[in-house]
Structure formats: structure tokens, C-alpha cells
Amino acid sequence: MITKEKIIESAKNTLISESQSIAKLTDFIDDSFVKSVELIYNLKGRLIVTGIGKSAIIAQKIVATLNSTGTPSMFLHASEAIHGDLGMVQDGDGVICISKSGNSPEIKVLVPLLKRFGNKLIAITGNTTSYLGKEADYTLNTFVESESCPNNLAPTNSTTAQLVMGDAIAVCLMEMRNFSAEDFAKYHPGGALGKKLLLRVKDMLDISRKPFVHQDSSIKNVIVEISEKRLGVTAVIENDKVIGIITDGDIRRMLNKTETIAGLTAKDIMTINPKMIKSNDMVVDALDIMEDFSITQLVVVDNGEYKGVIHLHDILKEGIV
């Protein structure tokens, strides 16, 4: 029976084994790696990444990383390439071929075809003396002494090494291109980071929910306006200018202090000089202001013109935290 202790021990041994394999890759970062990165950086076309079996899966992840960090890339399955998909490789494209052994039948068929087209070939392989290793223009060594698999068969350390080598290429290219967080956001507009860096206050304003009252409006009208617009606040407007705000918290405090609301108007309970933001400002800046002043709404004003209200709940719904 496998004990809890044995499971923990096995997991730790796997992590240690794979981390050691990755650490040893630093000995293989040489001039061939430098020339490979420079080749990719200067490509006129795209980077095609291909492989077979588990290496093909790693190739797809590398392509995803490269595309999201500014290097146009495509995945090409090695077996499909020799059955028609080779047509996706165009003049000016570079190719990375991934294979642990470097001697699989599909690779031996594919490599001569790529070389015939004149595309530069980079090998990522654990066997630099293999067919792939010898035929490639540049070879990146991902040799591992063994797999974590108890039978030394299932690709574990070797595929991790391939993946990490791809990450090393991607990061080098990002640094060469001065790829910034703003650039990253352009390729991830739907993600939390993309929204933080791209989403502006005006993108979140709902013009159908633009609560406002006048300073002589009755408290009843104030309550109705706050309730109908469901933002927990209303602006107080005079001569088209925001002169204050009233929140649902202001209403509660007033009711606790006052026996009757007869005769009271918006002016009597409004907060003057409310915190404001411009519609072209970033949503993340609005969030910072709310956090700094422990408030949940901001009045949006452009050149004195009232545009609406942005609420903390709407920001949180977008995943911006």
C-alpha cells in the first residue's frame, strides 16, 4: 500500500530531479543560443515551431508564449507537415524543431524538406549528435541525464528542459525588443493585466445611469434618484457644475440624526468638493483613488462637465484588483 509519506517523497523527488535538470541547462547556453535568438529577432517572416509527440505539445506552448510577447509564431505538427501542412512555411520564416532524440522518422523526413526551401533551422534536442542536431543551422542542447519517471521512459525532465529553453528564448527576445507591460497588455486585452493597462474610465460609464439632483431638490427626490440609478450616490448639480454628492451613507446618517425630513434639501446633506476623475483617466487610477480615500464611487467630470459615476463594484466585475 502506498502511504501518504511515500506520495510526498515521490513528489519532492520529482521536483528536485526536474529542477536539477533545468539548472544544468545553464552550461548549454552558448554561441549557438545567441545566434539562434539573433536569427529569430531579425526574421522577415514568422517563426515556425514543430515537433512530434510530447515535443509537439511543448512546441504549442512555446508558440503561445512567443505570440503573446511580440514574436509572430505558428505551430506545425511534424507528421502533418509531411502530409500537406508544410505549405504554411513561407520565405523569410525561421523554424525551430524540437525532438529529444533528434532521430524520429518524421523529423528525418521533415528536415531535408525544410532545408530545401532554404529556411533557417534551429534544433532543440537532447542529442546534439543526432540527425537533427547535425543538420540544423543552430543546435540548442537540452540534454538531461534521466527522466523522473521510475522507468526512465515517460518524458518529464526532458520536456521540462525543452519548455524552459523556449522560455529563455522568449525572454531574451522581449528584452531585445524592450517589450513593456503596456505591450503585453495589447496582446492580452481580455486579461486582468490588459484591463489594468488599457481600460479607461469612459469605457465603463453607463450614460443611462447618470444620477443627479439640484441643491434645492427634496430629500425624497434624492432618495428616489439614488435608488433608481443603483449606484449608491447622486451628484448635486448647479449651473451644469458638480457642487457636491450625496451617498446612501449620507442618507442613513441623516435619518439617524433627524426626526423628520420635511424641509430638508440636497444642499443640507451633500458633501462638497467630492473626489473626481476624468473620463480619459485609467480605471486602475480610479481604483487607487477609491482605495486611498476608502470610498466606493467617483464622480466623472471633464472640463467641468458632469459625465457620470464610476463604482467600485463595476471595477471589481472587470477583474481589476
C-alpha angles and dihedrals in degrees: 000000000000110000129212089249091053092052091051092047092050093050093049092048090052093051092047092047094050094044090052091051090052092048091055090057089077087074089061098054100108143137090298089060091049093050091047092054092046090050092053092045092054098043115134090203135027134300114250115203118195140174145141131245115345089353088062090058090051089048090057092053092049090051090052091051094047094048091051092050101049106274111114105227141168134199119232120186108223096223093047090048093066090049099056109298092096085089090080090070108092137182110286094028122124124213133217114194117195123201132144095210097027088212106083114135094243091053092050090054096043101047098063090049092053092048090049089058090052097239116149112248128212118191124209104191143143091222113058092181092056125108091264093045093053098042098047121095089227128015126205113200117224097167116160124188094224145341123257087236108110088231092046088235114096110082106250114126091030096054091044089053091051091049094049092049088055090050090051090054092048094050092048090052091049091054092046090053094043085236106193135198087257090055090049090052091056089063093042104044092149096051128088093254092048091052092048092054101035110029115097129196092251089059090064101041116115107205090197088064104055105134119199142152134178124251091253094049114123120251088245090059090046091053092047092050093049091046096048097047092044096211097114091240145062131203119233109226130196124171088352091301128114107242097168149333136239120208130194085252089060089053093052093048091049092051091050091053102037131064094200135019093205110128095012119124136189091266091062096061106023123117111233125216095026121192110270139187135191122249092237093055120104119267090230088060089053089052091051091053091049091051093046093052098031093239132135102209138048127197112231115219131170117194090336094311116124111234103172143270132298115207130206092231091059090052092050091050088061090057094246107145 
